[in-house]
């Protein structure tokens, strides 16, 4: 496989049963084979994506003092700003060559399960665009999860109650220019995502690499109207590795492009903490025995944030 498969969500949303079942099959097969797809037919407009990227660049252009005023101590980076080099991949000491911002779940009062989102006072449109994008990516993710549920022979709404108010995160990432030879560090070291599924907005240029089943790294590049979607470790656990959480990384550019910044906006779809990640019975067989111990999504998330260096034991 030299390219990640392409699918169109409008087929799933169609009233044509044949198109819907074809989408479920194509999506499920791709997630079993490589764990990544490029998705057309989502709910984001080109203008919204362009406007958010513009505002994200404006935020990271603020002074370090301004940005660090939005870094919340002992929060595990769950909201607001996380400074350069603070996060690292599991089992790796070197920090990734990036800084980032987190938007989180938007709750209706008086329910408050999650930390408040942080308002950037210097940029009036920043939070408005972040919230709008969060909601539309969450909506897209919910339809993708409906298709996954059908592929797994579950009720189509299986994931909905766990994710409609889940602990999802919209992350805006800045990979700054590389000023000197990195010491065993890359922009994002090889890793699997923690969550159920990830939707990446804006992967038009080279840099994101995905490992195939044959152990080869291939480029994951989307067209301007596509989102890159991949399985996370929570989904792999739940499906006993039937759906693959694939290793991926963001490599450093050629030396001639070290002076260029790179920006990326992934949406990490998380369930509520109470969701069980115990392997689904219909994903366990004599040929595929149970591979994981029972755990909840909240306990697994905490375990992984410790491994990433974002919170302490």
N, C-alpha and C positions, 0 to 999 in steps of 0.2 A: 504494500500500500504506500503510494507516494503522496497522496493528498487525502485530507480528511473528507468524509462524505458530506454532501449537501442535501438539506431537506427544506420543505416549505410549509410553515405552520398554517397557511391559508388552506391547505389540503385537509388538515385536521379540523379546521373550523367550518369546512364545507358541509352542506347538507347531503352531499354525495357520499354514501356509505363506502363505496369502493375506494374513493380518494382518502377517506379517513382511515380505513384499515390499512391502506398502502403506506400512509404516513407512519402509523404505529409500527408496522413491520420494518420500514426503513430505519426509523429512529432506534428501535430496539436492537436491530442487528448491528447498527453502528456502535451503539453503546456496549454491546457484548464484544465487538471485535477490537475497537481502539479507544472507546470511551469519549470520543469527541465528534461533534458535528458542526457544520456552519448552517445557521438557520435564517432563512428569509421569512417574510410575512409576519414579523413581530409587530408590536404596538408603538414603537418609537419612531418619530419622524426624523428625517435628516436634519431639520433645523434645530430640533431639541438637542440632538447629539452634538451638533456643531456649537450651539450656544453653551452647553455644559462644558465641553472641552475648553472653550475660550475662557470661561469663568474659572475653571480649574487651573489653567495656566496663570491667570491673574492672582489666584491665591498663592501658588508656589513662588511667584515673583515677589511676594511680600518679604520684608526683612525677616531674618531668623528670629529676632526678638518678637516681632509681631506673631509669627507662626507659633513660637513656643508658648505664647500666652494662651494658646488653645490646646496645649498638651496637658492632659489631666493625669496627675500623679496617681499611681496605684489603681488605674482603671483597666489595665490590661490592653490599652489601646482600643477599647470598644467604641469610643466616641471621640470625635475631634481629631487632633493632629498627633502623629507619631513621627519622631525625628529620624534623621538619616542614620542608617546602619543599626537600628535598634532591634529589628526582627531578623532572625536567621532561620534557615531550613532545619527540619528535624535532623539530629545527629551531626550538625555542622556548627562549628564555633564562629566562623566569620559571618559578620552581619551582611545582609543583602545591601546592594548599592542603591537604596531607594528611601524616600520619605513618602508618607501617605496620610490621607484623611478618611475618616469613617462617618458615614450617615447610617443611622440605625432605624429600627421599627418606629412608626408613627402611631402612637396610641391615643385613644379617645379617653378623656378624663371621665370618671375618676380612676380607671384602671391604669396602674403604673408598675409593670413587671420589669421594665428595662430602663437603663440610664437615659436621661434627657439628651436630645440632640443639641449640639453646640451651634450658636449663631455667630457668624463672622460679621462683625459690625462694619468692617471696611468695605465689604462687597455686598450690597443690598440684594442682588439677584442670585447670589451663590446658593443660599439655602432654599430659595424658591425653586430653582432649577434642579437642585439635588433631590428635593422631595418629589417633584413631578416625575423625574427619571426613576427614582426608587419605586414608586407606585406602578409604573408601566412595566418595569423589568420584573417586579413581583407578579404582576398579572400574566406576563409571558411565561414565567417560570411555572405558574400554577397550571397552565394548559399543557406545558411539556410534561409535568408530573402526572397529569391525567392520562396522557398517552403512555407514559412509562407504566402506570398502574395497569392499563389494559394489556400491555405487552407481558406483564408478570401474572396475568390472569387474576388480578385483584379487581375490586370494585373501582370504577373510574374515579370516584371521589375519595379514594383511600387516603391520600396525602393531605387533602384539603383542611381537615380539622386540625392537623398538626402544624400546617404552614401558613394558614390565613393570618395568624398573628405570631408568626415564628420570629426567632432571634436573628433575622436576616441582616446582612451588612452590604452597603454600597461603598466600595473603596475607590478613592481617587488616588492614583499612584503617579509620582514623579521620579523618574530615573535621571538624576542630574548629569551634566557633562562629566566625563572621566578625566581627572586632572593629572593623574600619575598611574603608573603600572599597578593594577590591582594585585594585592597579595592573596592569591587563592580565593578571590571573591568575584562573584558575577552579579548582574543586576537582580536576578532571582534564581537561587540555586534550585536544582532538581527537587521536586516535591510533588506530593499529592494534596489536593485541597481537603479541608476538614469536612465540609458540609455535604448536603445532599446533591445539589447541582450548582454549577457556576455559569453565569452568563457574562461574557466579556464583550464590552462595547468598544469597538475601534481596534481591530487587529489587522490593519491594512498593510503594515510594513513588516519586513523580516525582523526576527528577534525571538518570537515565541516558538519554542521547539517542543515537539511531542514525541515520546518514545513508542515505537510500534512493538507488536508482540515478538518481532524478530530482533529487538534490541537496537534498532536504528532510530536516529533522531531525524524527524521530518519537520518542515515548516508548517505552522498553522496560520494561514493567511486568509482573511475574510474579504469579501467584496464590501464596498461602502454601505450596502443595504443589508448586510448580514451580521448576526451575532455569532460568536464562537461559544458553544455550550459543551461543558464536560461534566462527567461524573465526579463526585467527591467520595472521600473515604467512608462517610456515613452510609451512602448508598451501597458501596461495596460490601460493607458489613451486613447491612440489611438483606442483601440479595446473595450473601455467601459467595461473593466474587463473580456472580453471573454477569452483573454489570460492572465494568472495570473503571476504577479510579486510576487513571494513567499518569505516570510520571511526566512532568513537563517543567520547562525552565525558560527564563529570559536570558539569553546569552549577551555578552558584551559585543558591541558593534565592532567593525573593523577600525583599526587605529585612525584611519582617515576621517572617521565619523565620531571620534571620542568627544568632540566639542559640541555635539548635538544632544539636547534633552530628548527623552522619550516619555510619553504619557499613556496611561492605561486606566480603564474604568471597569473593573469586574464587579458583578453582583453575586454575593454568596448566599444562596438560598438555604437557610437553616430552619429546622422545625422548632417547636417549643421544647424546653428542656426535658419535659416529662416523657417525650416520645421514646418508646422502646426501639432499640436498634438490634434486638435479638434476631438472628437469622430467620427469615420467613420459612415456614415448614415446607412450602412447595419449591423452595430453592435448595433443599437438602435431600440427598439421595445416597445410595450405596456408591455411586460413581463420584459424587461430590459431597463428601461428608462435611459436617459442620466445622467451620474453620475458626470461629470467633467466640469468645466468652460473651455472655449476656451483659449488656450495659445500656444506660439511657443516653440520649443525645447530650444532656447537660453535663453528665460525668465525662463523656468522651471529649466534649469541647474543652472542659477544664484541663484534662490530661494533655491535650494537644497544645493549648496555650502555654502551658508550663514548658513543653518540649521546644516551643518556638522562642522562648525567652521573653514572652510578653507579660507573664505573671509568675510569681514565686510560689513554691510549694506551701 
